[in-house]
Amino acid sequence: MEGEAKKIISEFSFLSSWEEKYEHLISMGQEMPQLDNSLKIEKNLLRGCQSKVWIVCKYNAGKLYFYADSDALITRGIVALVVRLYSGATPQEIINTKLNVFSKIGLQDHLSMNRVNGLNIMIQKINRHAVKCLNDE
């Protein structure tokens, strides 16, 4: 997770304006594979996000893998960033690691309050998946 966080911070540091950073974020969302429509169900839908956001978690060989989608361009980019950061980590890593990627790249300062709230909801959902996996072991 920390290695991926450093890569993301480095990527965003090469972008000089917030227009370029938004374009990069949107591009990340466009490159993320779409979630199968059969997974876009109530159970996977996050409550409290401005846009529709679905997050699915698969637990395999001690690691969590996240798949997600959104119906809005910028939100889809934010979801892609979150999935990239947390997918492939162990539940313990997710719970114990507090990443400050979003503040380091300035994302939290340039998003609307609704989108910041949505980002926090995404991270909380990922942490709940990690806690659930640890409790089920």
C-alpha positions as CSV (number, residue, x, y, z in Angstrom):
1,M,0.0,0.0,0.0
2,E,2.7,2.5,0.9
3,G,4.6,1.7,-2.3
4,E,1.5,2.4,-4.4
5,A,0.9,5.6,-2.3
6,K,4.4,6.9,-3.2
7,K,3.8,6.1,-6.9
8,I,0.5,8.1,-6.9
9,I,2.1,11.0,-5.1
10,S,4.9,11.0,-7.6
11,E,2.5,10.9,-10.6
12,F,0.5,13.8,-9.3
13,S,3.6,15.8,-8.5
14,F,4.4,16.0,-12.2
15,L,1.1,17.7,-12.9
16,S,1.3,21.4,-12.5
17,S,-2.3,22.6,-12.5
18,W,-5.5,21.3,-11.0
19,E,-7.0,21.0,-14.4
20,E,-4.2,18.5,-15.3
21,K,-4.7,16.7,-12.0
22,Y,-8.5,16.4,-12.6
23,E,-7.8,15.1,-16.1
24,H,-5.4,12.5,-14.7
25,L,-8.0,11.5,-12.1
26,I,-10.7,11.2,-14.8
27,S,-8.3,9.2,-17.0
28,M,-7.7,6.8,-14.1
29,G,-11.4,6.3,-13.8
30,Q,-11.8,5.6,-17.5
31,E,-9.0,3.0,-17.4
32,M,-10.5,1.2,-14.5
33,P,-12.5,-1.9,-15.6
34,Q,-16.3,-1.4,-15.4
35,L,-18.0,-3.3,-12.6
36,D,-20.3,-6.0,-14.0
37,N,-24.0,-4.8,-13.9
38,S,-24.9,-7.9,-11.8
39,L,-22.7,-6.5,-9.0
40,K,-24.3,-3.0,-9.1
41,I,-26.8,-4.0,-6.5
42,E,-28.1,-2.4,-3.3
43,K,-25.7,-4.4,-1.1
44,N,-22.7,-2.9,-2.9
45,L,-24.0,0.6,-3.2
46,L,-22.4,3.2,-0.8
47,R,-24.8,5.4,1.1
48,G,-23.9,9.0,1.5
49,C,-22.1,9.6,-1.7
50,Q,-23.2,12.3,-4.0
51,S,-22.9,10.0,-7.0
52,K,-23.7,6.3,-7.2
53,V,-20.7,4.3,-6.0
54,W,-20.5,0.5,-5.8
55,I,-17.6,-1.3,-4.1
56,V,-17.2,-5.1,-4.1
57,C,-14.6,-6.9,-2.0
58,K,-13.1,-10.3,-2.7
59,Y,-10.9,-12.0,-0.1
60,N,-8.3,-14.4,-1.6
61,A,-5.1,-15.9,-0.2
62,G,-5.1,-13.5,2.8
63,K,-5.5,-10.3,0.7
64,L,-8.4,-8.1,-0.1
65,Y,-9.2,-7.2,-3.7
66,F,-11.6,-4.3,-4.5
67,Y,-13.6,-3.7,-7.6
68,A,-15.7,-0.6,-7.9
69,D,-17.6,1.7,-10.2
70,S,-19.4,5.0,-10.2
71,D,-21.8,6.8,-12.5
72,A,-19.8,10.1,-12.4
73,L,-16.5,10.9,-14.1
74,I,-14.6,12.5,-11.2
75,T,-16.0,10.2,-8.6
76,R,-15.1,7.2,-10.8
77,G,-11.5,8.6,-10.8
78,I,-11.5,8.9,-7.0
79,V,-12.8,5.3,-6.7
80,A,-10.1,4.1,-9.1
81,L,-7.5,5.8,-6.9
82,V,-8.9,4.2,-3.8
83,V,-9.1,0.8,-5.4
84,R,-5.5,1.2,-6.6
85,L,-4.3,2.1,-3.1
86,Y,-6.0,-0.7,-1.1
87,S,-6.5,-3.6,-3.5
88,G,-4.1,-6.4,-2.8
89,A,-3.4,-5.5,0.8
90,T,-4.0,-7.7,3.8
91,P,-6.8,-6.8,6.2
92,Q,-4.2,-6.0,8.8
93,E,-2.3,-3.6,6.5
94,I,-5.5,-1.8,5.7
95,I,-6.4,-1.4,9.3
96,N,-3.0,-0.4,10.5
97,T,-1.9,1.9,7.7
98,K,-3.2,5.5,7.6
99,L,-2.4,6.9,4.2
100,N,-2.3,10.6,3.7
101,V,-2.1,10.3,-0.1
102,F,-5.2,12.4,-0.6
103,S,-3.9,15.4,1.3
104,K,-0.4,15.0,-0.1
105,I,-1.7,15.3,-3.7
106,G,-4.0,18.1,-2.6
107,L,-7.2,16.2,-3.5
108,Q,-9.1,16.9,-0.3
109,D,-8.4,20.7,-0.7
110,H,-9.8,20.7,-4.3
111,L,-12.9,18.6,-4.0
112,S,-16.4,19.7,-2.9
113,M,-17.4,18.8,0.6
114,N,-19.8,16.2,-0.8
115,R,-16.9,14.5,-2.7
116,V,-14.6,14.6,0.3
117,N,-17.5,13.0,2.3
118,G,-17.8,10.4,-0.4
119,L,-14.1,9.7,-0.3
120,N,-14.3,9.2,3.5
121,I,-17.2,6.8,3.1
122,M,-15.3,4.8,0.5
123,I,-12.3,4.4,2.9
124,Q,-14.6,3.5,5.8
125,K,-16.2,0.8,3.7
126,I,-12.8,-0.6,2.8
127,N,-11.9,-0.6,6.5
128,R,-15.1,-2.4,7.4
129,H,-14.3,-5.1,4.8
130,A,-10.9,-5.5,6.4
131,V,-12.3,-5.7,9.9
132,K,-14.9,-8.3,8.8
133,C,-12.2,-10.5,7.2
134,L,-10.2,-10.4,10.4
135,N,-13.2,-11.3,12.5
136,D,-14.1,-14.1,10.1
137,E,-10.6,-15.7,10.3
